[in-house]
Amino acid sequence: MSVSTTTLRYPSYMNNDLVGLIAPLIPTPRLHFLMTGYTPLTTDQEGQSVRKTSVLDVMRRLLQPKNMMVSTALDRNASHCYISILNIIQGEVDPTQVHKSLQRIRERKLAQFIPWGPASIQVALSRKSPYIQSAHRVSGLMLANHTNISSLFDRALQQYDKLRKREAFLEQFRKEKMFEENLDELDNSREVVECLVKEYQAATKADYLTWNPNKME
């Protein structure tokens, strides 16, 4: 949260509007669940010495699953991909280093993007806080819209189905006025989440823009 708002708290000539930062990450209304990654993370002992970190190192590490802050299942058989990426790079950064780093990432194909949208990483440069001493020259936050977030919702569906099959905790819900007659609200909510999972799966395909949610199998 702190890094994501640095461009607002220490504004420059661009990227000083929260809506302007988030809007390019969400191409369609339903695909609006973002994942975050941060690097480098240091302990108190490591923070006593300054570490040399380059822009390329930071941007490359941000694409590694171990630096993500969301526990999503890594399914190598699924064709999950990035919908959009915004990297907020904080520290002493030369814009030419950013351009070279993006070119290296593109050449190595380190990030797989959706086939129906632009395959590019957006970068916002931010100044460091003058009140906090940092142990590294460059740090980075990634805000990513990735189809693999659907695995988190799919896991929630499986857990719900297990509890519903056992009718666990249902008596607690029936004590509430809105659930006195039936539990349709729960079933409708499950259906919404299931549709969301299917839409993220459809977003990995080239024909997503013509995909009709009303004709889901």
Summary of the structure (lengths in Angstrom):
residues: 217
radius of gyration: 20.8
end to end distance: 38.5
largest distance: 63.9
contacts: 557
relative contact order: 0.18
helix: 44%
strand: 16%
